[in-house]
Amino acid sequence: MAHCPEALLERAARLGKKVTAIAGADTGPALAAAKEGVDAGLMDPLFIGRTDGILRETQAIGWDVSDFEIIDAGSEEEAAAIAVDVCRNGSASLLMKGLVHSDILLKAVLDRNAGLRTGNRLVHVFVLFPPGGGRPLAISDAAVNVAPDFETRKSATRRTVEMLHRLGVLRPRIAFLSATEIPIASIPSTMEARALRDWARAKLPDAEFSGPLATDLALSPEAARIKNIRDDPVAGHADGIIVPDLLSGNALYKALVYVAGACAGGVVTGASVPILLTSRADPPEARLASLALAVMMAEN
């Protein structure tokens, strides 16, 4: 069964609690995640949504929230706008999605006049933690960018390296994913992966890069040995995978969650605060892992 690693929670808790604006807080899963975050010493929630719904849901789980602020909002759009505003003015350090559709929240985030733009592209990074312990695996981008262009994948690479650094991986090994390790013009993702590898090796000295690599060659030392991939700094030992599109990334991370039992935490980076786009289907362990990662990414 997937579980959120204690070491991750302890590492994040050492950084101190972060005020977290919850857009559409009047929903049980978001409030349960907030309670776990408070109990773990990771956050102080700022509830934004229908006050009666927030109080009803917190009472249902036996949580006294009288010490925390509630801002009433009557619609998804209003909740998203208020949550973004409190992050923009510095009253909150993290933004969490509650009972608000992702497109509505991201529209508020990307508003040119009142949003959380920084000039960087928004990129989502998942980190998957094996059920039996062991090193984590980062995957980007499996949730936000459907068909990322070359510049967006550069941003994904930078954010993945940064995430792994904050997890304590001093020199992360990053694979650029495709279907084969040989650049072939008829498979554009192989050519793009090789170009990204060359760019990353030239521009990012604090990590190792390889590509194109198929999934087996990125993760399996045995596959790398059988295919005689030698003297490659990443093959068989990838700490992070940069995928060519949302479909491949989404399929890869969900396979690791539902087949291998990994716990997946995810954060949207590139805005002025980290954003948690948790799904209603996410288990509590994944929500808690996402919060811990967001706390770590919020540190300057």
N, C-alpha and C positions, 0 to 999 in steps of 0.2 A: 504493500500500500504506500502511495506517495506521502511524503511528509516534508515539512519545511525544516531545513537543517538548523539545529540549535546554534551552530557556529555562525551562520548567516545572521540570525536574529541578534546574537550577542555582538557581532561586529557592527551592525546597524545601531543597536541601542547605545553603544559607546559614543555615538555621534550626537546624541541628545534628541529629544522629542521635536517633531516638526508639526507646526499647525497645518492641518490638512482640510482644504475646502472640499466638501462633498456635495456635488451638484445633483439634486434629486435624491436627498437623503431619506426620503420617506419610503424606504423599501427594506425588507428584512435582510437580504444578503449583504447589502452595503453596510447596514448598521451592525450586523454580526461581525463583519470584517473590521469595522471601526473599533468595536469593543475588544476584539483580539489585539488590534494594534495598540490600543491604550494599555491593555493588560501587559503587553510585551515591552512597554516603555518606548514605543516608536512614534506616537503621535498624540496630538490634542486635536480632536475633531471640531470643525466649524460646520454645523449642519445647515444646509440650504435646501428648502423644499416646503411642502405643506406641513405646517406646524402640528396640526392634529394627527396627521399620518406618522410623523416622526415620533411623537409622544406615544401613540398607540403601539407602534412597532417596538420601541425601546421598552415599554412596559411589558410587552409580550415576552421579551427575553430577560426580564428582571434587571434592567439596567437603569440606574438613576443617573440622568444626564443633566441634572440641575446645575452642575458646575460648568457646563459648556454652553456656548452661544448658539442660538437657533435664529436663522434669518428666514422669514416666511417668503415663499415664492409660489405663485399659483399656477405656473406652467413650466414646461421643460425649457422653453426659450428663456424665461425670466430666471430660472435657477441657473442655467448655464451662464448667462450674462453676469449675474451677481457673483458666481464662483470665480469666473475669470477676473472680474474687477477686484475682488479681494486679494487675488494672487498678484495682480498688476500693481496694486498699491502697497504691497509688502505685508499685508495682514496675514497671508498664508504662504507657506513654502512649497506645498504640494497640491495638486488638483486631482481629485478622484471622481470617477464617473459613478453615479448611482442610477436612479430611475430616469435617465436621460438617454436618448438615442445618440450614438457616437457621432453621427453626422451633425447633429445640432450642437453638441459640445465642441467639436472641432471647428465648426463655423464660427463660434464665438471666440475660440482660441486664435483663429486666423484673421479675425476682423482687423482691418488695416489701421483703424483709429483707436479701438478699445481692446484689442486682443493682446496676445502674449508673444508676438513675433520678435525674433532676434536677428533675422537675416539668415539663419540656418534652416536647412530643410528639416521637417519633422520626420523622425525615423524611429521605428519601434524595434526594441531589442528584447528577445526572450532569453532567459537563462534557465536551463534545465538541470535539475539536480537528481542524480540517480537514486533509486529507492534504497540501495544498500550502502550509500555513501560514495565517496570518490570525487574526482574532479568534475566541476560543472562544465556545461557546454552552452555557449551563446549562439543564437541564431538571429540574423537580421536580414531583411525585414519581412516578417510573416504576418503582419496585421494592418499596416497603414498604406504602404505604397504598392499599388497593384502591378504596375510595370515600370519599375524605377529606371530612370536614365543613368548615364554614366556618372554624372555629378552626384546624383542621389546615392548611388552605390559607394561613391567615395565617402560621403557623409556616413553611410551605414558602417563602413569600415572603421572610420575614426571613432564613432560612438561605441562600436563593439570592443575595440581595443581599450577605450577609456573604461568601459564597464568592467572588463576583465582585470584591468589594473586596480580598480577600486575593490575588487574581490580578492586582491592579493596575488594575482598571477603576474609576476614581474615581467616576463617576456612572452606574451601570449602567441600561440601559433594559430594563424588564420588561414582557412581554406576558402577559395572562391569556387563555388559549386557549379558543376555542369554534369553531363552524362558520361564523359570520358576525360582522360588525362591528356589527350592529344588535341591541340587546336585544329579544328576542321571548319572550313568556310561554310559548309552546309549546315553546321550547328552553330549559329551565331553566339550562343552563350559561352562556347569554348573560346572563341576569339576575344570576347569581352572579358572573360576571366583572366586570360593571359595579359591583356592590356592593364587590367586592374592590378594584377600581381606586380607588373613592372612599375606602375605608378607608386604602389604602396611601398615597394622595396626602396624606391628613390626618395620618398617623402616621409615615411614613418619609421624611424630607426629603432623604435622601442618595441618591436614585435617582429615575428617571422611570418612570411607569406608564401603561399604556393597556389597555383591554379593554372589551368583547370584541374579539379579533382572531383571524381565521382564520390558518392557518399561512402562506399566501402573503403576507398583509398584514403578518405579524410579521417576515418574513425578506426579502421582495423589494421593493426600492425601486420597481422597475418596476410591480409589482402595485399598490402604493400610489398611484403616479402615475396609472395607468389608471383606478383606481376613485376618483380625485379625493380621496384622503385627505390633506388638507393640514393643516399646523400641528399635527400629532400628533407628540409627542416620541419615540415608539417605532416607529411603523409603518415597516416596511422595514429597520429597523436594530436589532432586538431582540438584547440580550445574554443574556437569560434568558426562559424560557417556563414559566409555572405552568399545569400541565395540570389538567383537571377530574377525572380518574380514572386509575387505573393502566393501563388498557387503552390509552387514547389516548397516554399518555406512553411506555409500553413500545413501542408501534408506531412512534412518532415517532423515538425514539432508535435503535431497531434499523434503521429505514429509513436513517437517516443513517450508521450503521455499515456495513451490508451493501450499500447502494446507492451511497452517496456516499464510502465509504472513510474515515469519520472514526474517530479514536481516542477511545474513551469511557472516562473515569475516573469512578468513583462512590464516594460516601462516605455512610454513615448518620450523621446529626447528631442532637443532642438528648439523647444519653446523656452521661455524665461524661467519656467518651473517644470519639474518632471510631472508627467501626466499618467494616471493609472486608468486604462481603458478595460477594466475587468468585465468579464462576461457573466451573465446570469448562470451559465453552466459551469463556471469555475468553482472548484471546491474551496473550502476555507483555507487549506494549506497553500493553494496557489495565490489567493488574495493576500495572505500574510507575507509570502515570499515577494510578491510584487511590491508591497509596501516597504519591505526592508530594502529592496533594490532602489526604490525611489528615494528613500532617505539617504542612501549612499550617494546617489547621483545629484542630490540637492546640495551636497557640500562643495564649496568653491575650492 
